[in-house]
Amino acid sequence: MNFYDKVTGHDLTKLQRAYDQRIAQLPQDYQSAWRQLNQEIWQFTDFSGRNLYPILADVVGLFEESAAEGLAVSAVIGSSLNNFITELAHVEGAKDYRDKLRAQLNQTIAKKLAKEETR
């Protein structure tokens, strides 16, 4: 990857297109699940979104393997796509906005408490 691609995010666009092409080869229910997943998972992104692409690569692989075995997408993701996304992101260490705000609040409180103790 060259510097230009990294700065502009062009490399991520290439990856996204590659994932979309692979998903297009799968049954319709997998394609629908992918579209929903791809919209909802971005709440767990860092500034650039680079932290999510390994997760998306794993999901594409999981979907391909499951479709090849003849499994329905509901057998793969369970009864709730949102629960699947949340669990997947947390297992991989991605944090949503609440997690980031909680950490920031905890740091602020710890600083205030440290100042109070030094008085």
N, C-alpha and C positions, 0 to 999 in steps of 0.2 A: 504494500500500500504506500503510495507516495504522499507527500506532505499536502498537496492540493486536495486530494481525495479525503484525507483525514480532516482537514479544516472545513471543507465545504459539506462534508457528510455524504459525498457521492458514493463512497464505499458502502455506506449503510443503505442507500437507495438500491445499489446493485444486489445486496443481500436480500432486501425485501422483495425485489422482483424475482429473485431465484426461489425464495420460499413460496411466493404466490404461484409460480409456474409449477412447482412440485405439488402444491395443494390442488391445483387445477386438475391434476391427474387422478384425484381421489373421488370417492362418491360424494353426492350432493350434501348429505348430512355432515360430512367432515368439512366440506367447504363452508357451510353455514356456521359451523362451530368455530372455524378458523377466523372468519370475518368478525364474529362477535368477540372472540378472544383477542384478536389483534386490535380491536378498539378499546377494550377494557383494561388490558394489561399496561397501558401507558401511564396509568396512575402511579406505577411503581418505578418510574424511570428516574435516572439521575439527569443532569443537565443535557447531556448529549443523546441519551438513549442507548448508548453502547452497552450498558449493563444488561439490557434485555435481549440482545441478539443471541447470546448463548442459550438463553431460556427458549427463545423462539425456535432455534435450531433443534433443540431437544424435543419440542412439541411437534415439529414437522416430522421428525424421525419416528416419534411415538405414533402419530397419526398414520404414517405410511405402513409401519409394521402392523398396527391394529387392523387397518383396512385390508392388508394382504392376508391376515388371518380370518377375515370375514366378520370381525366384531362390529357391532353397532357403535356409533360414537357415544351413545349414552352409557355403554359399558366401560368406555375409556374415561370419560370425564365425570361420570356419576350423575346425580340428579340435579346438580346446580353448577352451571358454568362459572358463576361468580365465586363459589367456594373453591372450585378447581383452580381458578386463576390466583386467588388469594393464597391458597396453600402452596401452589407452585412457586409463587414469587417469594414467599417467606422461607421456604426450604432452600431456595437459591440465594437468600440473603438480600433480596431487593426490599427496599423500604418504601412505604407509601407516604403521603403527605402527613398523615397523623403521626406516624413513627418519627419522621423528621422533626415535626413541631414538638413532639414529646421530648425528644432528645435535647432540643434547643431550650425548652422550658426547664428541664432538669439541670442543664449547665448553668442557666441564669440563676436558678435557686441556689445551686451549690456555690456560686460566686458570692451571692448575697449572704449566705450563711457563713462563708469564710470571712467576709468583711466584718460581720457581726462578732465573730469569735475573736478577732484581733483587737477589738475595742476594749 
